[in-house]
Amino acid sequence: MINMSQENRIQELLVKLRNETISSSEYKELYDALKEGQQSESLMKDYIHSWDLASKHTGNFNSLTKFSELKRKIEEERDSSERSVLFQTKKTNLTERILQFAAVFILAFVASWFLNNLSKKNITTEQPVLGMHENVVTVKNGSRSKIQLPDGTIVHLNSGSELRYPPLFVDNKREVTLIGEAHFEVEADTSRPFIVKTPEMTLRVTGTVFDVRAYESDDDVQTSLIKGSLDVFTNKRKFETKFNERDKITLKPKEFVRLEKENDASSFLPNKISVKNPEVNKITNTELITAWKDEKLLFDSEPFFELEKRFERWFNVEIEVDNKSFYSRRFTGTFESETVEQVLNAMRLIIPFDYEIDKNIITIK
């Protein structure tokens, strides 16, 4: 049974392998760790799978070059007297295992370096940034993204969203953190519930399709279940790690729950939050909820005060409204590749209004 300290030791050895500073005794220690048993084998496969996923998102870093260099080094040294015993059994298989295992950490170190430098320049990226402890996918306004998690779950991320998840799911736990909106197609696994943590609510499923909208700047949060089963827990503190089974809301297919945010000015706890009026309702039109993942901007008799933030995220613009009564005007439309000007001009055919565009700032008069 591999515990946390043993796993950390394996990571340390892989770092040495990456830096080509590993000794013969450490080679053997790493080899013995990989031989330890079924759990080690399963852990190694998860890392290999993570490497396969990660390799799709590493643009400038040529992992294959480093991979080949390490392979050549091991091949050259494996016939030496100190290491001949170590590589005597299943030489090629062991080499490939160690290299595939190590590739995860090579990528992690390089990506972590990029993350540190990007954060200093306040630059966001739509590609997963891989680290030792979690991967981060940030989708800027005006963009959408689709990724596959280590367990096979498919996630679509809407504009202005961020998803955090580990390089692999271990200890019978599949847990991700979301700010913004995402559509999940969760790989079924009854033995490992899938947990989505947002600031205001925590979601638990075993295998299902659902949409979550949890933007920090919105006045409410919403979860919509397309198929399967889903438990919703309201949080008392941001990204709460514990939830009470007595307080759960269980959704059935074609149901959604909306939670209104409530500011607690009397609280001195920085992460304390409050939600009120959990409403469970039937979904009358699934496409209105999921169309965005197919690059469709779809709305049906929505007041502009709800459309304003959607437009800002979708088109990466800022909207200012001079005539506040305009917020109550309702619009219906379906758009795919249209520009913001084309959308506004189409809306003006329904309700006349004037607007000006100055760079990315739109003023509605």
BELWO-V136235 format. One record per run of one state. SS is the DSSP state (a for helix, b for strand, c for the rest). FROM is the first residue (numbers start at 1). LEN is the number of residues. If there is no record, write none. Layout:
[[SS | FROM | LEN] [SS | FROM | LEN]]
This chain:
[[c | 1 | 3] [a | 4 | 16] [c | 20 | 4] [a | 24 | 11] [c | 35 | 3] [a | 38 | 18] [c | 56 | 7] [a | 63 | 15] [c | 78 | 13] [a | 91 | 30] [c | 121 | 8] [b | 129 | 2] [c | 131 | 4] [b | 135 | 5] [c | 140 | 5] [b | 145 | 4] [c | 149 | 5] [b | 154 | 4] [c | 158 | 3] [b | 161 | 5] [c | 166 | 8] [b | 174 | 12] [c | 186 | 8] [b | 194 | 4] [c | 198 | 3] [b | 201 | 5] [c | 206 | 3] [b | 209 | 6] [c | 215 | 5] [b | 220 | 8] [c | 228 | 2] [b | 230 | 5] [c | 235 | 2] [b | 237 | 1] [c | 238 | 7] [a | 245 | 3] [c | 248 | 1] [b | 249 | 3] [c | 252 | 3] [b | 255 | 7] [c | 262 | 10] [b | 272 | 1] [c | 273 | 2] [b | 275 | 8] [c | 283 | 3] [a | 286 | 9] [c | 295 | 2] [b | 297 | 7] [a | 304 | 12] [c | 316 | 2] [b | 318 | 4] [c | 322 | 2] [a | 324 | 5] [c | 329 | 1] [b | 330 | 6] [c | 336 | 4] [a | 340 | 9] [c | 349 | 6] [b | 355 | 4] [c | 359 | 2] [b | 361 | 4] [c | 365 | 1]]
